[in-house]
Amino acid sequence: MKIVVIGGTGLIGSQLVAQLQPTGHEVVVASPNTGVNTLTGEGLAAVLQGATVVVDVSNSPSFEDTAVMNFFRTSNGNLLAAEKAEGVQHHVALSVVGTRQLQESGYFRAKQVQEDMVEASGIPYTIVHATQFFEFAGGIAQMSLVDGKLVLPAANIQPIASKDVAFFMAQATLAAPANKILEIGGPEPLDMSAWMGQYLQATGKSMEIVTDEQALYSGAKIGTNTLLPQAAVFLGTTNYAGWIAIPGNQR
Ligand SMILES: NC(=O)c1ccc[n+]([C@@H]2O[C@H](COP(=O)([O-])OP(=O)(O)OC[C@H]3O[C@@H](n4cnc5c(N)ncnc54)[C@H](OP(=O)(O)O)[C@@H]3O)[C@@H](O)[C@H]2O)c1
């Protein structure tokens, strides 16, 4: 069958494509770099011709509130309409554990709109909710920086290696539509401050970590376990300490 990977050049997308290619299916990478733009619609109808499954692992180039909402609303709308016109039989989307609980955040409001549109589309679907990727530790550090200190909420987190996410996304792509959200996470829950401490140490960054009950995550108030999967169907096996010890991963 023909599988189109929207965002197939990205962190998850490129690893997902590598997982799917040996299966013998026709796997097509679709992103602005390959001439397919879901935001403008450029190249979309052509790339979807004859597609059975579409996997959407794209992300907004900007996380600014208005830009990210426009990205997920418009590009997802264009994509789902083109899939309907083509008779695509399975739409697989990647979103984030805790999205519904994080609606004070512009990013998570946009992800919720994406999920709601997928669920309402009438196209059989699977939404995968993943926890934070190992590779996103630097992003969390950046967004938590206040006056040179990392100010973090008193919350748990269960990060997962992107290669483990890609592995599960490949399984979900080849399986029948679940028509629901499937949660996945890393091997174990950690205190967010402890995880950030490991990241700072491994990357040689010396910064004070302050745990503050009132600190926001991505602009949203957060509970102790908001970022943990409640009913994970898959846990990645890659261990963070071993992974971050590899020099290429220390970014
Ligand atoms: N970061 C986390 O911890 C985390 C956790 C759970 C879930 N997620 C979700 O995982 C998904 C994938 O994230 P990622 O880190 O793999 O993303 P990424 O590396 O930033 O890649 C983004 C992809 O989107 C493509 N793209 C951008 N604009 C596009 C457009 N207009 N039309 C079509 N494709 C477009 C890019 O294509 P070009 O290369 O051509 O620009 C690229 O392939 C996101 O939806 C995110 O919400 C992330």
The ligand as a Tripos MOL2 file, in Angstrom:
@<TRIPOS>MOLECULE
LIG
   48    52     1     0     0
SMALL
NO_CHARGES

@<TRIPOS>ATOM
      1 N1          8.8590   17.4310   21.0570 N.am      1 LIG1
      2 C1          8.2500   16.5530   21.8330 C.2       1 LIG1
      3 O1          8.7320   16.2150   22.9130 O.2       1 LIG1
      4 C2          6.9240   15.9410   21.3670 C.ar      1 LIG1
      5 C3          6.2800   15.0430   22.2120 C.ar      1 LIG1
      6 C4          5.1120   14.4260   21.7590 C.ar      1 LIG1
      7 C5          4.6010   14.7110   20.4810 C.ar      1 LIG1
      8 N2          5.2470   15.6160   19.6970 N.ar      1 LIG1
      9 C6          4.6960   15.8790   18.3370 C.3       1 LIG1
     10 O2          5.5290   15.2370   17.3850 O.3       1 LIG1
     11 C7          5.3060   15.8190   16.1090 C.3       1 LIG1
     12 C8          6.5950   15.7750   15.2980 C.3       1 LIG1
     13 O3          7.5890   16.5170   15.9590 O.3       1 LIG1
     14 P1          9.0990   16.5420   15.4270 P.3       1 LIG1
     15 O4          9.9250   17.0220   16.5950 O.co2     1 LIG1
     16 O5          9.4430   15.2610   14.7560 O.co2     1 LIG1
     17 O6          9.0080   17.6950   14.3510 O.3       1 LIG1
     18 P2         10.2280   18.3880   13.5450 P.3       1 LIG1
     19 O7         11.4890   17.6120   13.6750 O.co2     1 LIG1
     20 O8         10.2200   19.8420   13.8950 O.co2     1 LIG1
     21 O9          9.7450   18.2320   12.0290 O.3       1 LIG1
     22 C9          8.6740   18.9790   11.5560 C.3       1 LIG1
     23 C10         8.2750   18.4420   10.2040 C.3       1 LIG1
     24 O10         7.1230   19.1810    9.7690 O.3       1 LIG1
     25 C11         7.3340   19.5350    8.4290 C.3       1 LIG1
     26 N3          6.5630   20.7200    8.0770 N.ar      1 LIG1
     27 C12         6.7360   21.9890    8.5300 C.ar      1 LIG1
     28 N4          5.8860   22.8180    7.9050 N.ar      1 LIG1
     29 C13         5.1520   22.0400    7.0450 C.ar      1 LIG1
     30 C14         4.1420   22.3180    6.0860 C.ar      1 LIG1
     31 N5          3.6910   23.5600    5.8880 N.pl3     1 LIG1
     32 N6          3.6520   21.2890    5.3650 N.ar      1 LIG1
     33 C15         4.0970   20.0170    5.5540 C.ar      1 LIG1
     34 N7          5.0670   19.6990    6.4330 N.ar      1 LIG1
     35 C16         5.5840   20.7100    7.1790 C.ar      1 LIG1
     36 C17         8.8450   19.7820    8.3170 C.3       1 LIG1
     37 O11         9.2240   19.7470    6.9560 O.3       1 LIG1
     38 P3         10.5670   20.4530    6.3650 P.3       1 LIG1
     39 O12        11.7200   19.6290    6.8690 O.co2     1 LIG1
     40 O13        10.4030   20.3410    4.8820 O.co2     1 LIG1
     41 O14        10.5600   21.8560    6.8770 O.co2     1 LIG1
     42 C18         9.3610   18.6000    9.1240 C.3       1 LIG1
     43 O15         9.3830   17.4450    8.3280 O.3       1 LIG1
     44 C19         4.7070   17.2050   16.3850 C.3       1 LIG1
     45 O16         3.3940   17.2670   15.8760 O.3       1 LIG1
     46 C20         4.6800   17.3310   17.9000 C.3       1 LIG1
     47 O17         3.5160   17.9730   18.3870 O.3       1 LIG1
     48 C21         6.3980   16.2310   20.1040 C.ar      1 LIG1
@<TRIPOS>BOND
     1     1     2 1
     2     2     3 2
     3     2     4 1
     4     4     5 ar
     5     4    48 ar
     6     5     6 ar
     7     6     7 ar
     8     7     8 ar
     9     8     9 1
    10     8    48 ar
    11     9    10 1
    12     9    46 1
    13    10    11 1
    14    11    12 1
    15    11    44 1
    16    12    13 1
    17    13    14 1
    18    14    15 2
    19    14    16 1
    20    14    17 1
    21    17    18 1
    22    18    19 2
    23    18    20 1
    24    18    21 1
    25    21    22 1
    26    22    23 1
    27    23    24 1
    28    23    42 1
    29    24    25 1
    30    25    26 1
    31    25    36 1
    32    26    27 ar
    33    26    35 ar
    34    27    28 ar
    35    28    29 ar
    36    29    30 ar
    37    29    35 ar
    38    30    31 1
    39    30    32 ar
    40    32    33 ar
    41    33    34 ar
    42    34    35 ar
    43    36    37 1
    44    36    42 1
    45    37    38 1
    46    38    39 2
    47    38    40 1
    48    38    41 1
    49    42    43 1
    50    44    45 1
    51    44    46 1
    52    46    47 1
@<TRIPOS>SUBSTRUCTURE
     1 LIG1         1 GROUP 0 **** ****
